[in-house]
Amino acid sequence: MMKKELSAKVADTSISKKKVREKAANPYFEFVFTMILELIALFDMFGDIYLLIGMYQYGHTAWFTLSIFTMLSPFYVCYVPLVTF
């Protein structure tokens, strides 16, 4: 009786740089997406400043202070650890 040997072919898992580039997204996609996000943030800042000026002119001190705090607090969270390091 003849024994059958089992063999399994292992797929080639090495990926060449060319294949990675072929499967990668459009190189400008990340740039365009980032630009859109930055423009949204810029227009949001313009809106915040417009409302801030309006609250200052009409004498809403509490809302003015709260708005300044909410506009500046993200910068403190992001940059204070870098400055203290």
N, C-alpha and C positions, 0 to 999 in steps of 0.2 A: 504494500500500500504506500502510495506516494503522499508525502506531507506537503501541504500548500503553505507557502510562507505569505504572511500578510505584510503588505507594505503600504505605507501612506505617503503621499506626496505632500511635502510642506510647501506652502505658497511662498513665493519670494516676497519677503516683507520689506526689503530695502526699497526706499522711495528715492528716486533721483530728484535733483533740484529742478530739472526740467518738468517732471511730472507735477511737482508741487506748484510751479508757476502756472502750468496749464490749468490746474484745478482751482487756483486762487481766484478771488473775485477781481473785478475790474480795479486796476490800480488807482483810479480816480474816485472810486466809490467812497472810500474812507475820507478823502479830502472833501468831497462834496457834502457828505453826511455831517462832518465836523463843522463845515462852514454854515450849514443850515442851523445846526444847534447853537453855534455862536451868535448868529443873527437873531435867533429867537431870544437868547439871553440878553442881547444888546437892546432889542425893542422892549423887553420886559424891564430892563433898567431905566429906559426912557420913560416908560409908564409909571414906574415907582417914583422917579424924580418929579414928574408932573403932579402926581398925587401928593407928594411930600410938600411941594411948593403951595399947592392949594390948601392943605391943612395948616400950613404956617400962616398963610394970608387970612384964613378965616378964624384963627385963634384956637384951633383944636390941639391944645398942648399935649394931652395924653396920647391921642392918635399919632401926632407928629413924633413924639418920643418913641412910641412903640414901633413906628415905621422905620425910624433910624436904627433902632436896635435890631429889627428883623433884616434890614439891609446889610448891616455890618457884621452880624454874628457869624455868618458862614466864613467870612475872611478870618475871624479870630480862631475858629475851629480848625481851619486849614493851615494857617501860617504861624500861629503861636508855637506849636511844637518845633517848627523849623528854626524859629528865632531863638528859642531857649536851648536848642541843641548846640 
